[in-house]
Amino acid sequence: MTAIVELMLDRRSLGEVGAKLARASLGFGGVCVALAAIGAWLWEPWRERFFPAYLTAFSWVLSLTLGALFFVILQHLVRAGWSVVVRRLAEFFAAQGPVLVVLALPLLLGLHELYHWTHPEVVAADPVLLGKKPYLNLPFFLLRLVFYFAFWSWAGRFYYRNSVQQDETGDVALTEAMQRRAAPVMLLYALTVTFAAFDLLMSLNPHWYSTIFGVYYFSGAVVGAFALLISAGVLLQRAGYLRRTVTREHYHDLGKLLFAFVVFWAYIAFSQFMLIWYGNIPEETTWILKRTAGGYGIIGLILLFGHFIVPFAVLLPRSVKRAPGTLFYPALWLLVVHYLDLYWLVMPEFGSATPHLVDVLLALGLGGLWLSGAARLSSRHALAPQKDPRLVESLTFENA
């Protein structure tokens, strides 16, 4: 067994390459955000677009961390062996809670522009908002956000810290501790993701509600995370890392999971739409009508085909899931279309569907800043766990 580990396991971190990537991503992301901020300061159209675009981009990078965190918790919850060698990449992404806290701070400056329930005079004149005031009020909203981000930051760092510590000590007790906490952490994860989706996105239109909205956001987050894991794995292998450690067997399972959550996303999206259409209640249908009119209707069709029908057909064959070079392209596509899905959730509340340069700058900017944090961790620690008790099982794993 030791010979197998020595033969197959890549013990390297990204080292200086990761440090350079972190610096480049930080610089690129900072420049993009700065250009968007300068444009918002100089021109009114940019200013009107800035905070909605920022919320869209932030929701995107947040979802990638939350999706990766779900994967990490799930592997410990079910005591999975196959995924050990790909779990470290997910741990890097899941540990970006502190980075997200920093990225969330600019949103505090735009709360009044984003959420009209933060205006007391609006609430006073609206019976619906008065009824929701015990929940939708600024102090309670901020308190909930603090709790969400504190929990996500702790959970991501807990699993990342214990995993890299085990690289040094080989202590099986660390695995046992992560497994014991997986069930309560998963329960709290489900609640925080659901209510965060309500707070950050659904409350943009506080007259509208959907009890399935949190699940919709979660399903997209997991699609994005699996797409990112596949894309990152392929790119690292092209650069010479993990070539014998992560095999087509691992990509096969990641591809199956990506396929499954593409279908799950479509199921939740259809369920939400069908219930609103069938109920035909004005405060619910207005939300759909905004997203099927004009350019947003075109985006909706792109999501139907680009987020479900085409990926479903492409990912269905076994041969695609077992060919990393081929699987890379639908994964990368879904990573982009996942952003478009969030754009479709946020932007109809603020005007035209016509893309704006500030949208692109903030998506690239926040993506770069977020990636910088993950790259920094990858420069310090091995890209695969080194002494996990299920390591040999993962290295020798084969699909039936």
N, C-alpha and C positions, 0 to 999 in steps of 0.2 A: 504493500500500500504506500509506503514511503517513496518507493521508486516511481509510482504513478504520480504522486504529488510533485516530486521533483521534475518529472518529465513535462507535466501539463500546466503547472501553476505559474502564472506570471506574477512575480513578486514586486514588480516595479510600481512606483508612483509616477505621475507625470513629471515630477521634479521641476527643473528649470523651464521645461516646455509649458507645464501648467502655470507656473508663476508668470511667464510671458503672456500666456493666454489671459490670465486674470488681469494683468495690467492693461493689455490691449482692449479687453472687453470693458473694463472700467473706464478707460479713456474714451472709447467709442461711444459707450452708453452715456457718459457724462456730457460729451459734446452734443449728442442728439437731443437730450433733455434740455440742455442750455439753449440750443437753437430754437426749440419749441417755446421755451419760456420767453426768450427775447422777442420772438414773433408775436406771442400773446401780449407782451408789453407794448409793442409798437402798433399792432393792427387789430382793430375791433373784431373782424371775422375770426382771427386766430384766438382772440381772447374768449369769444363765445364758445369756441370748440375745445379749448384747452382741457378743462376739467372733465367733460364727458369722455374725451379721448384718453385722458390719463386714467380714468376709472376703468375703461375698457382694457387698456394695456396692463394695468395693475391686476385686474381680475384674471387676466390670462396667465401672468407669471405666478400669481397666487395659486391658481388651479394646478399648475405643474408641480409645485411643492406639495399641495394637498393630495394630488393623485399619486405622487411618489411615496408620500407618507402612508397612504392606504396600502400600497403594495408591500412596504416594509412591515407594517403591523400585521397584515394578513399572513405573510410568510411565517412569522413567529407564532401567530394564532393557530395555524394548522400544522406547525412543525414541518414545514416543507424542506425537502432536501435538494430537489433539482435546481432551485433558484439561488443557492448560496453564492455562486460565482458572479451572478449579475446583480445581486442585492446591494453591493457596495456602491454602484453608480446611483441606485435609487436613494441610498443613504446620503450621498452627497447632495442630491436635489432636495431631499426631505429636510435636511438640516439648515435650510435657508430662511427659517423663521426670523432670526434677527435682522437679516437683510430686508425682508419684507416689512418689518416694523419701520425701518428707516424710509423705505419707499412709500409707505402709507402716510407719512407725515404731511406731504404736500396736499393730500386729500382733505386734511383738516381745514386748509385755507379755502377750499371750495365747497364746503358743506351747504352753504346757503344757495350756491348756484346749482347744486346737484339735487338737493332734497327740499322741495317747497314746504314740507311739513316742519322744517326748522324755522319758519317765519311765524311768529305768534299771531300776527294779524290775519294770516291766511287760515290758521287753525281755528281762530275765534269765529270766523265767518263760515266755517264748513262743518256741518254736523257729523259727517263721516270721520273727519280728522279729530274732532273732539272726542268721539267714541274710542278712537285708537290712541289717544294721547297718553294713557298710562304706559303704553309700550313704546310708541313713537314720540319720544321726547329726547332732547339732546343729551342731558346728563346720563340717562339710562343707556342710550345708544352708544355713547363713548365708553361707558363702563363695560358693556358687552364686548365691544371691540378689544378693549384691554384684556379681557378674559380670554377671548378667542386666540389672540396672537400670543399671549403668555402660554397657553396650553400647547398650541402648535409648535412654538419655539422649544418648549421643554421636551415635548414628545420626540420631535425630530432630533434634537441634540442627545436625548437619552439613548436612542437606538444607535445613532452614529458613534457616540462616545464609547459605549460599551463594545461595539463591534470593533473599533480600531484598538481599544485596550486589549481585546482578546488576541489581536495580532501579536502583541508582546508577551502576554502571560499564558495564553492557551487555556485559561480558566473556564471550565465548562459551566461553573456557577453563573457566569455572565449570560450565557445562553438561557439558562434556566430562569434567571431574573427577567430577561426580556420576554420569555414565554409566559411567565406568570402574570405579567402586567398587560399582556396583549389584549385580553378580553375586556377589562374595564377601560383601557385606553381606546379600543375600537368603539365602544359604546359612547364615550365622550366625544370621540372624533365625529361620529355620525351626527350627534346633536349639534356640535359647534359648526360643522360644515353646513348643515341645514339652516340654522338660524343666521349664520353669516351671509348665506345667499339671500335670505329674506331681507336682511338689513342693508346690505350693500347694493343689491340689484333690484329685488322686487319692490322695495320701498321707494324707488324712483317714481313709481306711480302708486301712491299709497291707497288709491281707491280700488286698485286691482289686487287680487290675491289668488294664489294657486297653492294648495297644500302639497303638490308634487314638485314645486319649483326647486326646492333644495335638492331633490333627487336628480332633477334635470341637470343642475349645475355639477353635481357630483359625477354623474355619468360622463359628462364632457371632460371633466378634470381627469378622470381615469383614462379615457381615450388619449388625451394629450400626454399624460405621463408615460403610457406604454409606447406611444409614438416616439416620444423623446428618448426613452431607454433603447429602443431599437436603433434609432438614428445615431445616438451617441456611441452605441456599441460598434456599429458598422464603421463609423468614422475613426474610432480608436483603432480598430483592427487594420484599417487601411493605412494608419500611421505606424503600424508595427506593434501595437499593444494587444494583449489578451488573445492572441491568435490561436493558441492551443488550449487556452483556458475556457473561453466561451465558444461553443460549437454550434453547428446547425441544429442540434437537439434543443439547445436553449432558445435559439431563435424560433424554432418550431412552436415551443410553448408560449413564448412572448407573442408570436403571431396569432396563436389561438386565443389568447387573452384579449389582444387588440380586436380581433374579429368579434369576440363575444360582446365586448363593451360597445362596439359600433352598433351591433344589433340592439343592445340594451338601451343605448342612447335613443335610437329610432323608436323603440317601444315606448319609452317615457315621453318623447316628443309627441308621438301620435296620441298617446293617452291623454296628455294635457290638452292638445288641440281638439280631439274628439269630444271630450267632456264640455269644453267651452262652446263648441259648435252646437252640440246637442242641447245644452242648457239654454243657450241664446239669451243670456242675461246681459243687459246693456253695460254694466260696469266691468264685465268680463270680456265681452266681444270687442269693446273699444281697443283693448290691448292687442288683440289679433289683427283688427282692421288696420292699425298703425303699421303693422309688420307685414301686411300683404298689399299695401298701396304703393304705387310708384316704384322707385328703385329698391325699396325694401322687399317688395314682392319678388323682384329678380334675385335678391340675396337669399330669400327663402327657398326659391327653386334651386339655387346653387347649393344650399345646405342639403336639400332633399337628395340631390344627385351626388354631390361631392362629399357629404358626410355619411351617406348611407348606401345608396344604390350602387354607385361605382365601387367604393371600397368593399362592399359586400361581395360583389362579383369578383373583384381582383383578389381578395384575401381568401376566398372559398377554397381554391385548389391547394392541396397539400404541398405541391411542388413549390408554390410561391413562398409559403411560410418556412420552407426548408432551404431557401436560397437567400442568404442575407443581402447580397447585392441587389436582388430584385425586391425584397421586402422593404429595403431602405426607402424606395420611392413612394409607395402608398403611406408609409409611416411619416415621411417628411410632409407629404401633402396633407395628411390629417392634422399635423401640428399647426399648419397654416390655417386650415379650414376651421379648426377649433377656435382660433382667434376670431375668425369671421362670425362664428356662432355667437360669441360674446359681443361683438360689434352689433349684431342683429338684436341682441337683448337690450343693449344700452342706448344706442344712438337714436332710435325712433322717438324717444322722449324729448329729443333736443333739436329736431329739424331734419334737414335733407340727408338723403342717403349718399349723396355725392362724396366720394373720398376726398380727403383734405391732406395736405402735406403734414400737418401737425399730427394726424392719426399715425402716419408712417414713422415720423420722427420719435413719437412717444413709444410706439410698439418696439422699434429697434432699440431705443434708449433704455427702457426698462428691461427689455430682454437682455441687453448687454450688461447692465448693472447686476441683474440677477445671476447671469452666467458667470460673472466675475467671482461671485462668492463660491459657487460650486467648483470652479477651476482652482481657486485658492486651496480648497480642501483636497482636491485631487493631486496637487503638487506636494502635499505633505504625507499622504498615506497611500498604501497600495490600492490598486484599482480592483482588487478582489480580496475577500477575507482570506487570511493566511492560516488560521488555526481553529476554524469553526469545526465543531464535532461532526458535522455532516458534509465536510468538504470533499472527501473522497466520493461520497454518494453523488455529489453534484458534478465532479469531474468525470465520472464514469457513467453518467446518466444517459439513457437511451429511451426514445419513445417507442412504445409497443407498435 
